[in-house]
Amino acid sequence: MFVQQLVNGISLGSMYALLAVGFAIVYNILGIVNFSHGATIALGAYCAYWLSTYLRLPLELSMVLSVTIAGLVSALIERITLHPLRRKGQPQIFFFIASLTVFNLVTAIIIYVSKANITSYPRTLIYGSIRMANVIVPKLDVLMLGIAVLSLLALSAVLYKTKIGLAIRCCSYDSRAAQLMGINPDLVIGTTFLLAGLLGGIGGALLGAKYAVYPELGDMVYRAFFACMVGGLGSLTGAIFGGLLIGLIETISNAYINAAISPAITFGLLVVILLVRPQGIAGKLVEDKI
Amino acid sequence: MKRFAVILAILLVAFGSIAHANEPIVIGFITALTGSTSLWGTQEANGAMLRAEEINAAGGVLGRPLKLIVYDHKGSPQEGVLAYRRLVDEDKAVAVLGTHFSNISLAIAPVAEQKKVPVLGQAVEPKVTIPAPGKLNKYHFLAQPSCIEQGQMMARFAFEELGARKAAVLADKSNSYSISQAEHFAEYFKRRGGEVTDFVEYAAGTVDYRAHLTQIKAGSPEVIFLPQYAQPGGMQVKQAKELGIEATFLGSNSLSDPPFVAAAGGAENVAGLYFLFNVNWSEPKFEAFINNYEAKYGEKPVTYHSLFGYDDVTLICEAIKNAGAAEPEAIRTAIEGLTDVPIMLGDGKFTMDAETHRTRNMPSWIMQWNEAGEIVPVQLVYPPAD
């Protein structure tokens, strides 16, 4: 049973990790805590649901399209909120507030449109499970882990193998120096939000398949935020590590301590970790950034 | 002069009583007309207004017409209390109907004790009428089986009809609807000689139940009781199926909502699940109600809450008739004595228990979801007497 709980924990943690990385890259480049990430998570699930249900598109195609929409919406959010604030030289706290407002606005619109109902995709993404001795791993979990790993590999390919990736990394070290070298900050920031939105969209579309589609799905962004804090805000590897850790802590405390106070245990442990290591577990990695 | 005064007085009294005879009896109704549960509330209000219209067409109560005033509690206890005060202080209601929300009824109950205008509602939380052992709220009454009875009825069905001896329970610690049913299910099941392999509580807002379900699975129960709302219930069933759990699922009346099936991942996942339900729509006695409802509102009743409203008005009119006067105190006493009143829900008869201010021996239906995503009636069950 312990092995099964471990599998459960990794399956949950890998979802948190995927969401946390999208959250971490924006922080990495801009030093901004971006809660509008929650809006892209919710949109990732709802667009896949709307496209597959009302336009009757195949589910896989709907999910791909919804990820694209989430990415574009994320870039749009940057354009209409962060961009003007940045041009006016406003402190970043304003963007923090704006991002939280956008998140709540999108959630409110989704509640209105969906009449607050819980629903699900017209069909299951993938049926069946893999059985090894007493341990059962749903095929969906394996697929999701695969997609999560592929997405993260693709992200690092973009960051390390492309010109824009190089520009993003330059900005994350020193945006002023990067600007002096002729790097266009608007393009870099827009691309970063697009990437974050794509990751949020992938996370949302998969969460919709794994659990269900409901308006508060975007609240997962708070788990992503905690995962980043534990792992070391801004560190991509730390975010993955933090996501897995929170997933495991939640699962183990649910299973072996008491599920009703599991959130208290999880957050209590987070406080302890932050007291002992305020820079996060992967604190060293923060220094080298990406 | 003296004689003139006497005649004037007689005339005034006579005129007064004529005016009184035509004056409508004001009944308040508090329900959710906006917010996420407005569908239930609108259905409830529609049912109540339909019944009031029928009663007025048949001559009203005590020769006076009935005037139903409906206020919105918006899902909030504060708004519920405000609505009750307004009905009593401004509208001079002699009785108030609603709500079916335990937390709102809990907030109204102490105010009703002060204002002394009786409330008849549908909440399932027994604390609404009995706030502490040995203490009874004199002015509050409930017309739906309590969550104690609902948990016990399901436990008895599992033990006697399904022959289950090992059961597990998964309940939301922060929701009295969920945890109360769970506790009384487990308590009754054990009392009959069954074993509760796991009693797992979770915190509200949980999305991933694999840890809880893996623990439950290890105890290999024959039945798993899920007293939940549609959203968590659906997610739990879906994840349980993914983990290969083959036990029979038992649920509460909220698992009748269609969104439950969607959240559970489709009809094939919920097929075979039993749940407790207040009404069996396929009974012929509902035909007239459904037709009249459709004639008035242009659509068929969507949820059983329409019958809550309909029955509430029937019960309060019966109480006023028995009281012989449209006075709050007399109505309160009459509600306590309601016996075998013909209603729509349960087995069609309603008796108030004067000691608990809840229904006495009101049955519920056990229903089952089938592979086609339809609800099939299984049997009518009564609360256990033991």
HADDOCK unambig.tbl for C-alpha pairs under 7 A between the chains (distance, minus, plus):
assign (segid A and resid 5 and name CA) (segid B and resid 211 and name CA) 6.05 0.50 0.50
assign (segid A and resid 8 and name CA) (segid B and resid 210 and name CA) 6.23 0.50 0.50
assign (segid A and resid 8 and name CA) (segid B and resid 211 and name CA) 6.59 0.50 0.50
assign (segid A and resid 116 and name CA) (segid B and resid 36 and name CA) 6.41 0.50 0.50
assign (segid A and resid 117 and name CA) (segid B and resid 259 and name CA) 6.75 0.50 0.50
assign (segid A and resid 118 and name CA) (segid B and resid 231 and name CA) 6.17 0.50 0.50
assign (segid A and resid 118 and name CA) (segid B and resid 259 and name CA) 5.90 0.50 0.50
assign (segid A and resid 118 and name CA) (segid B and resid 263 and name CA) 6.24 0.50 0.50
assign (segid A and resid 119 and name CA) (segid B and resid 259 and name CA) 6.01 0.50 0.50
assign (segid A and resid 119 and name CA) (segid B and resid 262 and name CA) 5.06 0.50 0.50
assign (segid A and resid 119 and name CA) (segid B and resid 263 and name CA) 5.25 0.50 0.50
assign (segid A and resid 120 and name CA) (segid B and resid 262 and name CA) 5.45 0.50 0.50
assign (segid A and resid 120 and name CA) (segid B and resid 263 and name CA) 5.68 0.50 0.50
assign (segid A and resid 120 and name CA) (segid B and resid 265 and name CA) 6.56 0.50 0.50
assign (segid A and resid 124 and name CA) (segid B and resid 265 and name CA) 6.99 0.50 0.50
assign (segid A and resid 136 and name CA) (segid B and resid 243 and name CA) 6.14 0.50 0.50
assign (segid A and resid 138 and name CA) (segid B and resid 242 and name CA) 6.02 0.50 0.50
assign (segid A and resid 211 and name CA) (segid B and resid 235 and name CA) 6.18 0.50 0.50
assign (segid A and resid 212 and name CA) (segid B and resid 235 and name CA) 6.96 0.50 0.50
assign (segid A and resid 212 and name CA) (segid B and resid 263 and name CA) 5.58 0.50 0.50
assign (segid A and resid 251 and name CA) (segid B and resid 211 and name CA) 5.35 0.50 0.50
assign (segid A and resid 254 and name CA) (segid B and resid 211 and name CA) 5.94 0.50 0.50
assign (segid A and resid 254 and name CA) (segid B and resid 212 and name CA) 6.34 0.50 0.50
assign (segid A and resid 255 and name CA) (segid B and resid 211 and name CA) 5.21 0.50 0.50
assign (segid A and resid 255 and name CA) (segid B and resid 212 and name CA) 5.85 0.50 0.50
assign (segid A and resid 255 and name CA) (segid B and resid 215 and name CA) 6.24 0.50 0.50
assign (segid A and resid 259 and name CA) (segid B and resid 201 and name CA) 5.79 0.50 0.50
assign (segid A and resid 259 and name CA) (segid B and resid 202 and name CA) 4.72 0.50 0.50
assign (segid A and resid 259 and name CA) (segid B and resid 203 and name CA) 6.68 0.50 0.50
assign (segid A and resid 260 and name CA) (segid B and resid 173 and name CA) 6.19 0.50 0.50
assign (segid A and resid 260 and name CA) (segid B and resid 201 and name CA) 5.21 0.50 0.50
assign (segid A and resid 260 and name CA) (segid B and resid 202 and name CA) 4.06 0.50 0.50
assign (segid A and resid 260 and name CA) (segid B and resid 203 and name CA) 4.51 0.50 0.50
assign (segid A and resid 261 and name CA) (segid B and resid 203 and name CA) 6.77 0.50 0.50
